[in-house]
Amino acid sequence: MRFMNFGWAAICLFTLSVWPLSVQASQQPRPAIALEGSADGVAVSQDAGRLARWVIGTGDHQGLPFGIVDKRTATIVIYTADGRLAGTSAALLGQTLGDASLVGVGERTQNGSLRPEDLTTPAGRFVSEPGRNDSGERIVWIDYGTAFAIHRLRPGASRQHRAERLASNDARRRRVSAGCVVVPEAFYDEVIAPLLGRSRGLVYVLPESGGLPLSAIRVSATSILD
């Protein structure tokens, strides 16, 4: 498998004092965004809802479908390109707390030599793209260079254990993955695949501390409009 090098630049996404003004400044009709509530039986967190409103209000998603991963609640929310709430799900996330990917984690994932400190789910704004892993499984790459992806709950010896964790109401029990965002098969097939599994999109991952603003997050140096 060819390994792609995107490169990263630190940016400041927004400040809490600015984003409401940015939203109010737009005179175009906007679809309703769920600030709080639920879809598919899983609540949309307040932080995820606020970020979604900012994304739509400023057009940061550039007309692409997008997802928001809230690590504090271990959930993922998916929105259509025009800002409609497509679905929410519990998710398995990295078992090690942390907001950055360590240097070399992509290579260590490929050769099966991950260390405990590698098992984080990095925070930031990522340009996602559909693809396949080394086994040929269809997945959504959040960051190909660090082998960070969204994928289905996989078959295997640990499947039942992980399925039980996904069903838990305790977000802490869902911190068991090697770093990827793992969702139920049905949610991947019915929500992820049609929206993020066909073309590029955006995935925003909130930091461990949650809350707003996000600062110094990472973004691919390759423009999504290229």
N, C-alpha and C positions, 0 to 999 in steps of 0.2 A: 504493500500500500504506500502510495506517495505521501510524503509528509509535507504539509504546507506551513509556511512561516508567515504569519500575518503581521507580527510586530504590534506593539501596543503603545498608546500615548495616554498620559494622565489628563483627565479633564474634570471640570466641575460641572455637574449636571444641572443643578439648580439650587436656590436657597428657599427656605420656607417662607420668607417674606416676599419673594418675587413671584412664585408660581401662581397664586390666586390672581394677581394682577394680569399675568400673561393670559390666563384663561378668560378673564373678564374682557380683555381687550379685543378678542375675536368677536366679530359681528355675525359670523356664519352659524347657522343652526348646527347643533352638535347632538349626537345620539346620547341617550341616557347612560351614565356610567354608574355601576353599583358601588357606592362608597362603602356601604355596609349591607349585609344581607347574605344570601346564599344562592348557589346554583348547583344542581346535581347533589343537593344535600350537604355540601361543604361550604362553610362561610367564607366570604371574601373579607379579608382583614381590612381594617381601617387604613393601614399604611399602603397596602396594595391598591385599594380604591383611590386613595389620594394620588398615588403615582400614575394610575391609569388616567385620571382626569388631567393631570399635567401633560402626559404623553399626547393625548388627543387634542388638548387645548393649544399646545405649541406645535403640533405636527412632528414631534421628534421621531415618530415611527416611520415617517416619510411614505405614508400610504400603504404600509405593509402590516400583515397580521403580527401580533406580538403576544408574548407571555410574560407574566410576572411571578417570580418565585419568592415567597416570603419564608425565610429560614426560621424565623421565630415560631411560626405556626406550622412549618413543614407542609406547605400547600403550594399549588401552582394554579394560576388563573390565566385563561386564554381569551384573547379578544380578536375579533375580526378586524380586517383592514379599516373598516368604517367605524370601529369603536364599539361594536355590539359585544356583549358578554357571551362567549361561546360555551364556556364551561369551567368548572373548578374541580380540583381533585386533591386529596391527600397525596403526599409524595415521600418517597424515601430519599434522604439527603446524606451528605458526607458525615461519617461518624466522628471525624475530628473537627472541632470548632476552629474557624478561621475564615478570613475573607480573601485570601490570596492563594494562587497556585504556585508551588515551589518550582524552581528551575529544574528542568529535566523530568518533570512528572509525566509528560507525554511519552517519552522514551521508556520510562520505568513501567508505565501501563502496558506498553506493547510487549515488553519482555518479561512481564510478570514479577517485577522486583519492587513493587510499591512498599513504602515504609509507612508506619502509622502516621507520621506527620504529613504525608502526601494526601491523606484521605479527607481533604476539605472540599467544600462546595464554594468556589470563588464568587465574590460579589462583583457586580458591575453591569455594564450595558454591552451586550454582545450581538453581533450580526450572526444569525443562525442560518444553517443551510441543511437540506436533507442529504443523506448519504447512507453508506453502509459501513459496518465495522468489519474486522478481519474475518468474522464468521459468515459474512454476507447478510447479516440482519439489517433490515431497514431501521435507521435511527435518525434523530435530528442532532446534528453537530451544533453545540452552542459555541465551542471553541475547539476546532480540529487540532490545533497545535498542542493543546494540553489534554487531548482525549476526553474532553468534557462534553457530555451529551445528555439528551433526553431519550430514554428507551423504556420499553415494556418491562414488566415484571417477568423475569425469565424462568423457564423450567429448570429443574435441577434439585439437588438435595436440600437446598436452603429455601426453596420456593414456599413451602407451607409456613415456615418461620417468618419469612418476609411478608407474606400475605397477612399473617396475624398482626405484624407490626403496622402494615398499611391501614388495617381496620381499627387500630388503637386510636382513642381520643387524646392520648398523650403525645404531643409533638416530639417530646424527647425520645420516645421509643421508636420514632421514625428516622432517627439519625443513625442509620446502619449501613449506608452504601459506601462505596469506595470514592464517592465524590459526585457521581452522576445523579441526575434527577430521574428517579425510577417511579413510573406510574402504572396503574392497573392496565391490563391489556385492552379492555373495553374503552377506557378513556383515551388511550393512545390511538386506537383504530377509529374512534368516532369523533374525536376532537383534535388531537395533535396532528394526525396524519393528513386530514383534509386541509388544514390551515398552515402548519409549519413544515409538513412533510412533502410539500409539492414545490415550494420555491423558498427564496430567502425571506427571513423575518427578523424580528428583534426579540431578544430575551433579556429582561431586566432581573437581576438577582439582588434582592435587598440584603444589607449586611446583617451580621449576627446580632448587632445591637438594635436593629430595626429602626423605626422612626425616620424622620426627614430633617434636614436635607441629606442627600447623598453627596459625597465629595471625593475627589481624586479617584473616580472610578475609571475602569479601563475600557477602551473602545478600539476596535480594529482600525488600523491605519489605512486599510483598503476601503474606499468609499463604497457604500452599497449601491450607489448610482452609476458606478463604473461599468 
